[in-house]
C-alpha cells in the first residue's frame, strides 16, 4: 500500500511515493495534508469509544476474561514505550508526524488499559452486587 493513498501526498526527500506500508521504512514521512495530522487523533478517539462500548456490554462475563483483557491491553503501552526509548537512544529515526502517532498510541493504549481495569473490576463488582439483590 502506498503511503500516498493512505494519508495524502508524500513529502519524502525526492518527492516520490514508495511502496512501503510501515513508518520505520520511511523515517522522514511528513504528510502534506493538514487533515492527515488530525486523523490519528480521530481514529484513537473512535477506538476508545468502541472499546468502552464493548467493555460495558461484556462487563458481566467471566472474571478470567477481564484479567486476560487487562494483560492484552498493556501490550501496546510496552511496545510504544520501547519505541520511545529506541528513538531517544537514536536507534529509530522518527518524524514529527510519527512521534505524534506514537504519542497517541501510548495515550490511547493507557486509556484503554485503565478503562479495561476500571470496567472489568469496578463495574463488574457493582453489577454482581445489583444482580444479587
BANU-247231 format. One record per residue (C-alpha): residue in one letter; chain; x, y, z. Coordinates in steps of 0.02 Angstrom, whole numbers, plus 32768, in hexadecimal, padded with zeros to 4 digits. Layout:
N
   res   chain     px     py     pz
     a       A      X      Y      Z
...
***
This chain:
133
   res   chain     px     py     pz
     x       A   8000   8000   8000
     x       A   8046   80A6   7FD1
     x       A   8055   812A   8058
     x       A   800E   81A5   7FD9
     x       A   7F65   814E   7FD6
     x       A   7F5E   8140   8093
     x       A   7F81   81F1   80CC
     x       A   7F94   8263   8037
     x       A   802A   8296   7FD2
     x       A   80D5   8262   8013
     x       A   815E   82DF   8032
     x       A   81F4   826B   8037
     x       A   82A0   82AA   8006
     x       A   828A   828D   7F4C
     x       A   81CC   82AA   7F4B
     x       A   81A1   81FA   7F10
     x       A   8129   8185   7F66
     x       A   8176   80DE   7F90
     x       A   8113   803F   7FA3
     x       A   8132   802F   805E
     x       A   80AA   8014   80DD
     x       A   810D   8029   817E
     x       A   814A   80CA   81CC
     x       A   81F8   808A   81F8
     x       A   821C   8073   813E
     x       A   81F9   812C   811E
     x       A   8246   8187   81B4
     x       A   822F   8235   816A
     x       A   8177   8221   813E
     x       A   8114   82C2   8154
     x       A   8066   82CF   8109
     x       A   8042   8368   80A0
     x       A   7F8B   8369   80CF
     x       A   7F59   83BF   8171
     x       A   7EC9   8344   8185
     x       A   7F45   82B5   818F
     x       A   7F8D   82FF   822F
     x       A   7EE2   82F7   8283
     x       A   7EB4   824C   8240
     x       A   7F15   81E5   82C3
     x       A   7EBD   8243   834F
     x       A   7E11   8221   8307
     x       A   7E3B   8169   82ED
     x       A   7E7A   815D   83A1
     x       A   7DDC   81B0   83E4
     x       A   7D6A   813F   837F
     x       A   7DCD   80A7   83BA
     x       A   7DBA   80D9   8471
     x       A   7CFF   80F6   8459
     x       A   7CE8   804A   840A
     x       A   7D53   7FFA   8490
     x       A   7CE9   8047   851A
     x       A   7C4B   800E   84C3
     x       A   7C86   7F5B   84B0
     x       A   7CCD   7F55   8561
     x       A   7C28   7F90   85AB
     x       A   7BCA   7F0B   8549
     x       A   7C3F   7E82   8583
     x       A   7C5A   7EC0   8636
     x       A   7BF5   7E34   8684
     x       A   7C53   7DA7   8630
     x       A   7CD1   7D31   867D
     x       A   7D54   7D80   86F0
     x       A   7DE2   7D24   8699
     x       A   7DB6   7D81   85F9
     x       A   7DCC   7E26   8657
     x       A   7E7A   7DF5   8692
     x       A   7EA9   7DBE   85E1
     x       A   7E64   7E63   859B
     x       A   7ED0   7EC6   8614
     x       A   7F6C   7E66   85E6
     x       A   7F4C   7E7C   852B
     x       A   7F25   7F36   8543
     x       A   7FD2   7F58   858D
     x       A   8031   7F11   84F7
     x       A   8022   7FAC   8485
     x       A   805D   801C   8515
     x       A   80FA   7FB5   852A
     x       A   8118   7FB0   846E
     x       A   8100   806D   8461
     x       A   8175   808F   84F3
     x       A   81F9   801E   84A5
     x       A   81EB   8083   8404
     x       A   81FE   8126   8467
     x       A   829C   80E3   84BD
     x       A   82E2   80AC   8414
     x       A   82BD   815A   83CE
     x       A   830F   81AF   8464
     x       A   83AA   8142   844E
     x       A   83B2   8172   8396
     x       A   8394   80C2   8353
     x       A   82EB   80EC   8306
     x       A   82DB   818D   82A0
     x       A   8229   81D1   82A4
     x       A   81D9   826C   8259
     x       A   8167   82E1   82BA
     x       A   80CF   828F   826E
     x       A   810B   81E3   82A4
     x       A   812F   8224   8353
     x       A   807F   826B   8356
     x       A   8038   81C1   8327
     x       A   80A7   8169   83A6
     x       A   806F   81E0   8430
     x       A   7FBA   81C1   8402
     x       A   7FD9   8105   8402
     x       A   8021   810C   84B2
     x       A   7F9A   8180   84F4
     x       A   7F0D   811B   84A5
     x       A   7F56   8077   84E1
     x       A   7F69   80BB   8592
     x       A   7EB5   80F8   858C
     x       A   7E7C   804F   854C
     x       A   7EDB   7FF5   85D6
     x       A   7E95   8063   8660
     x       A   7DE4   8057   8619
     x       A   7DF4   7F9B   860B
     x       A   7E2E   7F89   86BF
     x       A   7DA9   8001   86FE
     x       A   7D18   7FB4   869D
     x       A   7D4B   7EFF   86B9
     x       A   7D6E   7F0A   8772
     x       A   7D0B   7F9F   87B6
     x       A   7C6D   7F99   874D
     x       A   7C6E   7EDC   874A
     x       A   7C64   7ED7   8809
     x       A   7BD6   7F55   880B
     x       A   7B79   7EF2   8786
     x       A   7B8B   7E53   87EA
     x       A   7B53   7EAE   8888
     x       A   7ABA   7EF4   882F
     x       A   7A8E   7E48   87E8
     x       A   7A9D   7DF9   8895
     x       A   7A12   7E66   88DD
***
